[in-house]
Amino acid sequence: MVAYLGLDISKATIDACLFDARGEASKKIANDAKGFVQLKRWLENRRCSEVPICMEATGTYFEDVAESFADDGYVVSVVNPAQIKAYAGSLLSRSKTDAVDAKIIAQFCRSQQPPAWTPPSAQERRLRGLVRFSSKLKETRASYQVQRQTPNLLTEVGRSIDEIIDELDQQIESVEAQIAALIKNDPDLRQRHRLLTSINGIGDDTAALILAEVPRLEQFRDAKAVAAFAGLSSRTRTSGSSVRGRGAICKVGNSRLRRGLWWPAIVGIIHNPRLRALAARLRETGKPNKKIIIAAMRKLLTLAYGVLKSGRPFDGALIPT
């Protein structure tokens, strides 16, 4: 018996809604390993032989449950929240609760049958953990550096901060060495890293970030879908002759990837001929610097998609659009 399961995921809990031959059923569990076991037993007790599962790509909260069910052989779909929001709008849904959201996701799963999500491999998961930990260490280091600049800071406090920064530097160096070794020792990661770093503007850190946050970038439908995943899709507010809102990006997507592309895009504008030409065209039309950088971020991600899709380095890559 085929059933469709929608999951609305938050940091601590998961609301589940199931559509099967007997109708609609719901369950609330904790967003942890124990909760996942409870949910799987619940599905088994309802004798659902085939259960496509759909959920939104909500930050990192979806990762553990998605990977747990995919590892156990379930077909899991992870979709952009903007898709669910648009679908809810088409149903004229006005309620906004976790239970209602789970029901809408289950309906979306049944009617749209989204493509299956490919879970990251064990090595890709390890890389993700190391890259995110490195990022946290760097954020912590930056906060201490700011604190170190406080006027009239006590000598003892300054000395302690310096010691903490030195320790953080050692930790960052150690973690980055582990990241480099992991990529070097895995043939697939090494090849994909080589392709990404062939792009002017993408260095070792940015390549590792892309491999960690989007392990199978080339499996996206097209470059627009990649931009949507990162929350870099353009959003224009116009209506008739009276509404002329300022354009913006949707920001519904992977915020880590989006943040990590800001400085590489700036470097790319200087050193990458494609990004430099793009920036020049946008300046001629009067676009502000922030919009130019965002456009360069989107282009940089498109180039990354292109080299991974084609399997060829940047200089000879065929860039899908």
C-alpha positions, 0 to 999 in steps of 0.5 A: 500500500503506497502512502505519502508522508510529509514532515514539518521539521523544527530544531526540536520536533517533527510534525508528520502527516501521512496519507494512506488508503485509510485516510489521514494520520498525524504524529509528532516526534522529537527531532532526534534518533529516538524520534526517528525510530518511533516514526519508523515503527509507526509506519510499520504498524500502519503496514505501509509498504511504500512511503515516499517522504517529503520535507523542506530544506530547512537549514540543517534541521532536516539533515539527520532525519533525511539521512536516517530514512534514506539510509534505511531505504526510504525514498526521500525528497528534500524540496526548497521551502519556496516550492511548498509556500507556492503550493500552499498558496495554490491551495488558498491555505490561510492557516499556519501551524506545524500540523497544517504545514506537515499536511500541505507537504504530504499533499505536495508529495502525493500530487507533485511526486518530487524527485528523490534526494541523494543522501551524502556519502559517509565521506561527504558527511565527514567533510561537512562536519569538518567544514562547518566546525572550521567555520565556527572556529573562525567565527569565534576567532573573529569575535575575539579579535573584535573584543581585542580591539576594545579601548582601555582593555585590561592587560590581563584580559588582553593577554587571555584573549591573545592566548585564546586566539593562539589556541583557536589558530592551532585548532583551525590549522588542525581541522583544515589539515584534516579537510585537506587530507580527507579530500586528497585521499578520496578520489571522487572528492579530489577530482571534484575539488580540482574542477572547482578550484580551476575557477578563478575566485574559488580557492581551497576553502570555497571548494570544500564548502561547496562539496560539503554543503552541496555534494552533488551540485551537478544533479540539479535540474539546471543553474536556476535550481542551483541558485534557488538552493542557495537562496540567490534567485532574483525576486522582483516586485512589480505590479501594473504601473504603480508598484515598482519595488526594489529587486532582491534575492529570496534568501530561502536556501542554504545560508552557509553557502550564500555567506561563503560565496560573498568574498570569493565573488569579490575576488572573482570580479577582479580575477575571473574574466566572466565575472569581471565582464558581468560586473562591468555590464551591471555597472553600466546600467547603474546597479549598486555594488551589493547587487553586482556582488550578488550577481557575481555570487550567482554566476560563480555558483553557475560556473561551479555547476558547469565544471561539475556537470561537464567534468571539465576544468573551467577554461574548457568547461561547457557551462549549462544555463 
